[in-house]
Every structure is written in C-alpha cells, then in structure tokens.
Amino acid sequence: MLFRRRHSLSAAQAAALARVLQAPTFELIPLKNSLDQAAHLPAGATVSVTASPAKGIEATVALCEQLQARGFRAVPHVSARMIRDRPHLVDLIAWLEGAGVDRAFIVGGDAKEPGAYPDGLALLREMAEIGHPLSEIGIPGYPQGHAFIADGPLLEALRAKAAYASYITTQLCFDPTAIARWLAARRAEGITLPVHVGVPGVAEPQKLLAIAARIGVADTHRFLVKNVRFVTRLVRSGGFYRPDGLLEGLAPYAADPAAAIVSLHLYTFNAVEATEAWRRDFLSKLPVAQTA
C-alpha cells in the first residue's frame, strides 16, 4: 500500500478532514460500468461526470440524466472544445434543465479540432450571454500547471473565469505542498472562490492506467506527463494507492479558514466501491475532536 499515514493530526486538523470528507464529490467516467459503480455511492451524493472526445459530450449528459433520476446530484463536465456551436450549446443546456441538472463543471477539454469555443472562458461568456438555469458552475485549477498551456496564460484565464464561477476544483495532484502553494498564491491574488481539492481515490495501478488509456490519448498523455514519478512508483509497487498521506499533508490547510477548502473531489477512476470503503474507514479512524 503506497503512502501510509505518517502524520499526527491535531484536533482541528482531524475535524477539518472529517468536514471535507463528509460529502465529497465523486468523479465518474462514462464507461459501461458507471451505473453499477454508482450503486456503491452514498445516497444523494454529488457525482461529477467527465467528458472525453473518445466518448462525446452526449455520453456525459446522458449519464448525468441517469444519475439524476437515481437521486444523485449530477455535475457534467461541459467541455468547450466539444461543443459545435451555439445551437448545440442551447440543446445541451435544455437537456440538462429537463433532466433536473442544476450544476456544471466547465473545462476547455482535449478535442483536437474545437468547434465555436476554443476554451472554457469562451464558453462561459457565451453561456452568460444566452442565459442558463445552472445555479453553480465549477472551473478547474492546476496546482502543477497544465501539460500544454503556459502558466501565465493559464492563470490569466483562471482570473477571467472566476467572475462566472461558483467554485474551483483542483486537478489531479499527488503533492500536498504543490496544492498548498498554488492555493496560497491564488488567495494572495484576490481569488476568493471556495475550493474543492482534487484527491485520487483508491486504485489498482493497472486499472488506473487502463482507464486513463480508455478515456482518450490526450488525457492519458497529460496524466503521465504530470505524474511520471508517481506512476512509476505505482506500477512498481504492484499494490493499491490510498490517499491517506496526501490528505494528512493537506490537513493544516483544510483547517485554515483563509484557504477556503470546502470539500474534496474524489477521482474514483470508476473504482467507487473501493474508494467509498476507504472514505468510510478513514473517517472512522479520525480522532474525535474534544469539545469544551
């Protein structure tokens, strides 16, 4: 098992981890096993559904519709580069509204040939112009940078997108120090949106990499480029990844109100049963904060 617990937690830190773990967002990839895995989620859980050029944006929305009908709160990844034009966007928004979906996560996406919207900011501006029923909109943050976009333009885009957003979700990162530094820098710049910290769930190395390959070459390349050391260690270990150490490294920042970390975003790699079992176990072993 990689990344065993190493840290002792203060009462405040334990309470902060318990808070962010109580009702996290669980991310699903629209694959054949998605609904089977959703059966292992807590009732009424918030479920984020990814979008990939290999599957198409319609697969994302269709799964969100099914999840919503089963009592979950679905959050589609609306990928700007996968939307052809304004009529396509209007149709997708109407589909989401009809399905009762009131939240979306706006990303640029990896489609090689974009339609009318080359990036997330262009899509957000168009959505604001035409109007939409979404009560919450999330945008991505990149603690370790982006594989294909320089830091300067990436941060300029984040600042512009913040005006349209309700929260930021940080992309997959295995380094608590990188997350903390990125978050502190954004707060110093005046970005005050609450943050959902992206944390990998429990995964077998082979399954993690197999799913990365199935969701599209661009996604796989990005994951490998950004996390090459981690992937190498994971494959060599032959064991399971568990995010205990990552969470404990994040605990001081989760306990700091200035950081405004409000929740976790669990990247399940569709291993929901294992990830949910880990979450419950981690919560059960947190020291109970003493009250005065």
C-alpha positions as CSV (number, residue, x, y, z in Angstrom):
1,M,0.0,0.0,0.0
2,L,1.5,3.3,-1.1
3,F,1.5,6.4,1.1
4,R,0.8,5.1,4.5
5,R,-0.1,7.5,7.3
6,R,2.9,9.4,8.6
7,H,1.5,12.4,10.4
8,S,-0.2,13.0,13.7
9,L,-3.2,15.3,13.4
10,S,-4.3,18.0,15.8
11,A,-8.0,18.1,16.8
12,A,-8.6,21.0,14.5
13,Q,-6.9,19.2,11.6
14,A,-8.9,16.0,12.2
15,A,-12.1,18.0,12.3
16,A,-11.3,19.7,9.1
17,L,-10.6,16.4,7.3
18,A,-13.8,15.0,8.7
19,R,-15.7,18.0,7.4
20,V,-14.3,17.8,3.8
21,L,-14.8,14.0,3.7
22,Q,-18.4,14.0,4.8
23,A,-19.9,14.8,1.5
24,P,-17.3,14.9,-1.2
25,T,-17.9,14.9,-5.0
26,F,-17.2,11.6,-6.6
27,E,-16.0,11.7,-10.2
28,L,-17.1,9.0,-12.7
29,I,-16.0,8.4,-16.2
30,P,-18.9,7.5,-18.6
31,L,-18.0,3.9,-19.2
32,K,-20.1,0.7,-19.2
33,N,-19.7,0.1,-15.5
34,S,-20.6,3.6,-14.4
35,L,-24.1,2.9,-13.2
36,D,-23.0,-0.3,-11.5
37,Q,-20.3,1.6,-9.6
38,A,-22.8,4.4,-8.8
39,A,-24.7,1.8,-6.7
40,H,-21.9,2.0,-4.2
41,L,-22.2,5.8,-3.7
42,P,-23.9,7.3,-0.6
43,A,-27.5,8.2,-1.2
44,G,-27.8,11.6,-2.7
45,A,-24.1,12.0,-3.4
46,T,-22.8,14.6,-5.8
47,V,-21.3,12.9,-8.8
48,S,-19.1,14.6,-11.4
49,V,-19.1,13.0,-14.9
50,T,-16.1,13.6,-17.1
51,A,-16.2,14.4,-20.8
52,S,-13.8,12.9,-23.4
53,P,-13.5,13.2,-27.2
54,A,-13.5,9.4,-27.3
55,K,-17.0,9.3,-25.8
56,G,-18.6,12.6,-26.8
57,I,-20.3,15.2,-24.7
58,E,-23.7,13.5,-25.2
59,A,-22.4,10.4,-23.3
60,T,-21.6,12.7,-20.4
61,V,-25.0,14.4,-20.3
62,A,-26.8,11.0,-20.8
63,L,-25.1,9.6,-17.8
64,C,-25.9,12.7,-15.7
65,E,-29.5,12.3,-16.7
66,Q,-29.5,8.7,-15.4
67,L,-27.7,9.6,-12.2
68,Q,-30.1,12.4,-11.5
69,A,-33.0,10.1,-12.0
70,R,-31.5,7.8,-9.3
71,G,-31.4,10.5,-6.7
72,F,-27.8,11.8,-7.1
73,R,-26.7,15.3,-7.8
74,A,-25.0,15.1,-11.2
75,V,-22.4,17.5,-12.4
76,P,-21.5,17.2,-16.0
77,H,-18.1,18.3,-17.3
78,V,-19.1,20.6,-20.2
79,S,-16.1,20.6,-22.5
80,A,-15.9,23.8,-24.5
81,R,-13.9,22.3,-27.4
82,M,-16.5,19.5,-27.8
83,I,-19.4,21.9,-28.5
84,R,-20.0,22.6,-32.1
85,D,-21.8,25.9,-32.0
86,R,-24.5,28.0,-30.2
87,P,-27.4,25.7,-31.2
88,H,-25.5,22.7,-29.9
89,L,-24.9,24.5,-26.6
90,V,-28.5,25.6,-26.4
91,D,-29.7,22.0,-26.9
92,L,-27.3,20.7,-24.2
93,I,-28.4,23.3,-21.7
94,A,-32.1,22.4,-22.4
95,W,-31.2,18.7,-22.0
96,L,-29.6,19.4,-18.6
97,E,-32.5,21.5,-17.5
98,G,-35.0,18.8,-18.5
99,A,-33.0,16.3,-16.5
100,G,-33.0,18.5,-13.4
101,V,-29.3,19.1,-13.5
102,D,-28.5,22.5,-11.9
103,R,-24.7,22.4,-11.8
104,A,-21.9,22.1,-14.3
105,F,-18.1,22.0,-14.4
106,I,-16.7,24.0,-17.3
107,V,-13.5,22.8,-18.9
108,G,-11.6,23.6,-22.1
109,G,-11.2,20.0,-23.0
110,D,-8.9,18.0,-25.2
111,A,-10.7,17.8,-28.6
112,K,-8.1,18.4,-31.2
113,E,-10.4,20.4,-33.5
114,P,-12.6,22.7,-31.5
115,G,-16.0,24.0,-32.6
116,A,-17.1,27.5,-31.8
117,Y,-15.5,27.6,-28.3
118,P,-11.7,27.1,-28.2
119,D,-11.5,27.3,-24.4
120,G,-13.5,27.4,-21.2
121,L,-13.6,31.2,-21.0
122,A,-15.2,31.5,-24.4
123,L,-17.9,29.0,-23.4
124,L,-18.6,30.7,-20.1
125,R,-19.0,34.1,-21.8
126,E,-21.4,32.5,-24.3
127,M,-23.4,30.8,-21.5
128,A,-23.7,34.1,-19.7
129,E,-24.9,35.8,-22.9
130,I,-27.6,33.3,-23.7
131,G,-28.6,32.6,-20.1
132,H,-28.8,29.3,-18.4
133,P,-30.6,27.6,-15.4
134,L,-27.4,26.4,-13.6
135,S,-27.1,27.5,-10.0
136,E,-23.5,26.6,-9.6
137,I,-20.6,26.5,-12.1
138,G,-17.2,25.0,-11.3
139,I,-13.9,25.7,-13.0
140,P,-10.6,23.9,-12.9
141,G,-7.4,24.9,-11.1
142,Y,-4.0,23.4,-11.9
143,P,-1.6,23.2,-8.9
144,Q,1.1,21.6,-11.0
145,G,0.4,23.6,-14.2
146,H,-1.0,22.4,-17.5
147,A,0.7,20.0,-19.8
148,F,0.0,22.2,-22.9
149,I,-0.6,25.7,-21.6
150,A,2.0,28.0,-20.1
151,D,1.5,29.2,-16.5
152,G,1.0,32.9,-17.5
153,P,-2.0,32.4,-19.9
154,L,-3.4,29.6,-17.6
155,L,-3.6,32.0,-14.6
156,E,-4.9,34.8,-16.7
157,A,-7.7,32.6,-17.8
158,L,-8.5,31.5,-14.3
159,R,-8.8,35.1,-13.1
160,A,-11.1,35.9,-16.0
161,K,-13.2,32.7,-15.5
162,A,-13.6,33.4,-11.8
163,A,-16.2,36.1,-12.5
164,Y,-18.5,33.4,-13.9
165,A,-17.8,30.6,-11.4
166,S,-19.0,29.4,-8.0
167,Y,-16.1,27.3,-7.1
168,I,-12.7,25.9,-8.2
169,T,-11.8,22.2,-8.4
170,T,-8.1,21.4,-8.4
171,Q,-7.0,18.9,-11.0
172,L,-5.4,15.6,-10.1
173,C,-2.3,16.1,-7.9
174,F,-0.4,13.9,-5.5
175,D,1.7,16.6,-3.8
176,P,0.1,18.4,-0.9
177,T,2.8,21.1,-0.9
178,A,2.1,21.9,-4.6
179,I,-1.6,22.2,-3.8
180,A,-1.0,24.4,-0.8
181,R,1.5,26.8,-2.6
182,W,-0.9,27.1,-5.5
183,L,-3.8,27.9,-3.3
184,A,-1.9,30.4,-1.2
185,A,-0.8,32.2,-4.4
186,R,-4.3,32.4,-5.7
187,R,-5.6,33.8,-2.4
188,A,-2.8,36.4,-2.4
189,E,-4.0,37.5,-5.9
190,G,-7.5,38.0,-4.6
191,I,-9.2,34.9,-6.0
192,T,-11.7,34.0,-3.2
193,L,-13.7,31.2,-4.8
194,P,-14.2,28.2,-2.5
195,V,-12.0,25.3,-3.5
196,H,-12.8,21.6,-3.9
197,V,-9.4,19.8,-3.6
198,G,-9.0,17.0,-6.2
199,V,-7.8,13.8,-4.5
200,P,-7.3,10.5,-6.2
201,G,-9.3,7.6,-4.8
202,V,-8.2,4.0,-4.2
203,A,-7.0,2.4,-7.3
204,E,-5.1,-0.6,-8.6
205,P,-2.1,0.6,-10.8
206,Q,-3.2,-1.5,-13.8
207,K,-6.8,-0.3,-13.6
208,L,-5.8,3.3,-13.2
209,L,-3.7,3.3,-16.3
210,A,-6.1,1.2,-18.3
211,I,-8.9,3.7,-17.6
212,A,-6.6,6.6,-18.5
213,A,-6.0,4.9,-21.9
214,R,-9.7,4.4,-22.5
215,I,-10.7,8.0,-21.9
216,G,-8.5,9.3,-24.7
217,V,-4.9,9.7,-25.8
218,A,-4.7,13.3,-24.8
219,D,-6.0,12.6,-21.3
220,T,-3.5,9.7,-20.9
221,H,-0.6,11.9,-22.1
222,R,-1.5,14.6,-19.6
223,F,-1.7,12.3,-16.7
224,L,1.6,10.6,-17.5
225,V,3.5,13.8,-18.1
226,K,2.3,15.5,-14.9
227,N,2.7,12.4,-12.7
228,V,5.5,10.3,-14.2
229,R,7.3,9.7,-10.9
230,F,4.1,8.7,-9.2
231,V,3.0,6.4,-12.0
232,T,6.4,4.7,-12.0
233,R,6.2,4.1,-8.3
234,L,2.7,2.9,-8.5
235,V,3.4,0.3,-11.3
236,R,6.5,-1.0,-9.5
237,S,4.6,-1.3,-6.2
238,G,2.0,-3.8,-7.5
239,G,-0.2,-2.5,-4.7
240,F,-3.1,-0.2,-4.2
241,Y,-2.9,3.6,-4.0
242,R,-4.6,5.1,-0.9
243,P,-4.6,8.9,-0.4
244,D,-4.1,8.8,3.4
245,G,-0.7,10.6,3.3
246,L,-1.9,13.2,0.8
247,L,-4.9,14.1,3.0
248,E,-2.8,14.3,6.1
249,G,-0.4,16.6,4.3
250,L,-3.4,18.8,3.3
251,A,-4.9,18.8,6.9
252,P,-3.3,22.0,8.1
253,Y,-4.6,23.9,5.0
254,A,-8.1,22.4,5.3
255,A,-8.1,23.6,8.9
256,D,-7.2,27.2,7.8
257,P,-10.3,29.3,7.1
258,A,-8.3,31.6,4.8
259,A,-7.7,28.7,2.4
260,A,-11.5,28.2,2.0
261,I,-11.2,24.5,1.2
262,V,-14.8,23.5,1.4
263,S,-14.8,19.9,0.1
264,L,-12.9,17.1,-1.7
265,H,-13.3,16.0,-5.3
266,L,-12.5,12.2,-5.4
267,Y,-11.2,11.0,-8.6
268,T,-12.5,7.4,-8.4
269,F,-11.3,6.0,-11.8
270,N,-14.7,4.2,-11.6
271,A,-13.4,2.2,-8.6
272,V,-16.2,3.6,-6.5
273,E,-16.7,0.6,-4.2
274,A,-13.1,0.7,-3.1
275,T,-12.9,4.4,-2.8
276,E,-16.1,4.7,-0.7
277,A,-14.9,1.9,1.6
278,W,-11.7,3.8,2.0
279,R,-13.5,7.0,2.8
280,R,-15.7,5.5,5.5
281,D,-12.7,3.7,7.0
282,F,-10.6,6.9,7.0
283,L,-13.4,8.8,8.7
284,S,-13.9,6.1,11.3
285,K,-10.3,6.3,12.3
286,L,-10.0,10.1,12.7
287,P,-9.5,11.2,16.3
288,V,-12.7,12.7,17.7
289,A,-12.2,16.4,18.4
290,Q,-12.7,17.3,22.1
291,T,-15.3,19.9,22.8
292,A,-15.0,22.5,25.6
